[in-house]
Amino acid sequence: MMTEAGLSREELELKLQESLQQNKKLQQENEALQREMKLLSLRRKVTPHFLFNSISVAVSLVMREPQKAMRFLRHLAAMYRYLLGYDNEYYVPIKEEIKMLLKYYELMEIRHLGCIRLHIEPEVLKLKDFSLPPLTLQGLLENAIKHNIHTKGDPLEIRFYTQDDCLCVSNRFLPLLTKRGSTQIGLAYVNEIMKLLCNRELTIKNDGETFVVMLPLVKM
């Protein structure tokens, strides 16, 4: 049986299937493009945010403690080389992220001398078959420092460990009495980029005494 267009029913059905497949392919390409644009947008937000905060700290140290400012800027330069090295990458080997985390902690130690303590459990240092988006661990550490009380008399202890296929960050829940202005980039960045890259989200637990962020460990 021929249709008005001169095609048999079988040919018409084949054309329809081809059209549906083309539409599906276009939809997938469009979704991939939107995902890429979101990832680029996140990167453009978080890198300037990190640099702006760090430079602001350096400026505040220059007048008061120039020697400390020099140490701070040397550490910042090392971190910026790391960022440039992975500028076009969405995944970084976890061992490189841990190195970045330690450099950032050294920066924060210069700023908050004796007020914070970082504990990285041995099993975290042994992780090697996983990757993370750049600045993920730095964002989690920054979040803990930024929103909790920390003094020399009562330093804030921040612990990195593994549990239930997750990399966990915990600290005592000691919220600042006066909330600082926040762009909410830290946790929001980490959560959004994990959703985009591996369709997983952070798990946050807060029992009023301990604040825990659980980051899914995914082989990427």
C-alpha positions in Angstrom: 0.0 0.0 0.0 1.4 3.4 -1.0 0.8 6.7 0.8 0.0 10.0 -0.8 3.8 10.8 -0.8 4.5 7.7 -2.8 6.1 5.8 0.0 5.1 2.4 1.2 4.0 2.0 4.8 7.3 0.3 5.6 9.3 3.2 4.1 7.2 5.7 6.0 7.8 3.9 9.3 11.5 3.8 8.6 11.5 7.5 7.9 9.6 8.1 11.2 12.1 6.0 13.1 15.0 7.9 11.6 13.4 11.2 12.5 12.8 10.1 16.1 16.4 9.0 16.4 17.7 12.3 15.0 15.5 14.2 17.4 16.8 12.1 20.3 20.4 12.7 19.3 19.7 16.5 19.0 18.2 16.5 22.5 21.1 14.6 23.9 23.6 17.0 22.3 21.5 20.0 23.6 21.6 18.5 27.2 25.3 17.9 26.9 25.9 21.5 25.8 23.7 22.9 28.6 25.7 20.7 31.1 29.0 22.0 29.7 27.8 25.6 30.0 26.7 25.1 33.6 30.1 23.5 34.4 31.9 26.5 32.8 29.7 28.9 34.8 30.5 27.2 38.0 34.3 27.3 37.3 34.1 31.0 36.5 32.4 31.6 39.8 34.6 29.6 42.1 38.1 30.5 40.9 37.6 34.3 41.1 35.9 33.7 44.5 38.9 31.8 45.8 41.4 34.4 44.4 39.4 37.4 45.7 39.3 36.0 49.2 42.9 35.1 49.2 44.1 38.4 47.9 41.9 40.2 50.4 43.6 38.3 53.2 47.1 39.1 51.8 46.3 42.8 51.6 45.1 42.8 55.3 48.4 41.1 56.3 50.7 43.4 54.3 50.3 46.4 56.6 50.1 44.5 59.9 52.5 41.5 59.4 54.6 41.8 56.2 56.6 38.7 56.9 53.4 36.7 57.3 52.1 38.3 54.1 55.1 37.1 52.2 54.6 33.5 53.3 51.0 33.8 52.5 51.7 35.0 48.9 54.2 32.2 48.3 51.6 29.6 49.3 49.0 31.4 47.2 51.3 31.3 44.1 51.8 27.6 44.5 48.0 27.1 44.7 47.5 29.2 41.6 50.0 27.1 39.6 47.8 24.1 40.6 44.7 25.9 39.2 46.4 26.8 36.0 47.6 23.2 35.6 44.1 21.9 35.7 42.3 24.9 34.1 40.6 22.8 31.4 40.0 19.7 33.5 36.8 18.8 35.3 38.4 15.9 37.2 41.6 15.9 39.3 43.3 12.8 40.8 42.4 12.7 44.5 46.0 12.8 45.6 46.4 16.1 43.8 43.3 17.5 45.5 44.7 16.4 48.9 48.0 18.3 48.1 45.8 21.3 47.2 43.9 20.9 50.5 47.2 20.9 52.5 48.4 24.0 50.7 45.1 25.8 51.5 45.3 24.7 55.1 48.8 26.2 55.3 47.3 29.4 53.9 44.6 29.4 56.6 47.1 28.6 59.3 49.0 31.8 58.4 45.7 33.7 58.7 44.2 31.9 61.7 47.4 31.1 63.6 46.7 28.4 66.2 43.0 28.6 65.7 42.4 25.7 63.4 43.6 22.1 63.3 43.4 19.7 60.4 43.3 15.9 60.8 43.5 13.7 57.7 43.0 10.1 58.5 45.5 7.6 57.0 42.8 5.9 54.8 42.2 9.2 53.0 45.8 9.5 52.1 45.7 6.0 50.6 42.8 6.8 48.2 44.2 6.7 44.6 41.5 5.2 42.3 39.2 8.2 42.5 39.1 11.7 41.1 37.4 14.9 42.2 36.5 18.3 40.7 39.2 20.9 41.3 38.9 22.9 44.6 36.4 20.4 46.0 38.3 19.6 49.2 39.4 23.2 49.6 35.7 24.3 49.4 34.8 21.9 52.2 37.6 23.1 54.5 36.7 26.7 53.7 33.1 26.1 54.7 34.1 24.7 58.1 36.4 27.6 58.9 34.1 30.3 57.5 31.0 29.4 59.5 32.3 28.3 62.9 34.0 29.9 65.9 37.7 29.3 66.2 40.1 30.7 68.7 43.6 29.9 70.0 42.0 28.8 73.3 39.5 26.6 71.6 40.7 25.8 68.1 38.4 24.3 65.5 39.3 20.8 64.7 38.4 19.6 61.2 38.7 15.9 60.3 38.8 14.2 56.9 38.0 10.5 56.9 36.1 7.8 54.9 32.8 6.1 55.7 30.2 4.3 53.6 32.0 4.9 50.2 32.2 8.6 51.1 34.9 11.1 51.9 33.7 12.8 55.1 34.5 16.2 56.7 33.5 16.8 60.2 33.8 19.6 62.8 32.2 20.7 66.0 29.1 22.8 65.2 30.0 26.2 66.7 28.2 28.7 64.5 29.5 32.3 64.6 27.3 34.5 66.7 27.4 37.2 64.0 26.9 35.8 60.5 29.3 37.0 57.9 28.2 37.9 54.5 28.4 34.8 52.4 28.2 34.0 48.7 27.4 30.4 49.6 29.9 29.3 46.9 31.6 26.6 49.0 29.1 23.8 49.6 26.9 25.0 46.8 29.7 24.7 44.3 30.7 21.2 45.5 27.1 19.9 45.5 26.2 21.3 42.1 29.4 20.1 40.3 29.0 16.6 41.8 25.4 16.5 40.4 26.5 17.6 37.0 29.5 15.3 36.7 28.3 12.1 38.4 24.6 12.6 39.3 25.4 12.4 43.0 24.9 14.9 45.8 26.4 15.7 49.2 24.9 14.4 52.3 24.9 16.8 55.3 24.4 15.7 58.9 24.0 18.1 61.8 23.0 16.8 65.2 23.6 20.2 66.9 27.0 19.2 68.1 28.8 17.9 65.0 28.5 19.0 61.4 29.4 16.4 58.8 29.6 16.7 55.0 29.7 13.4 53.2 31.1 13.5 49.6 30.4 10.4 47.5 33.5 8.7 46.2 33.0 8.0 42.5 35.5 6.5 40.1 35.5 9.0 37.2 
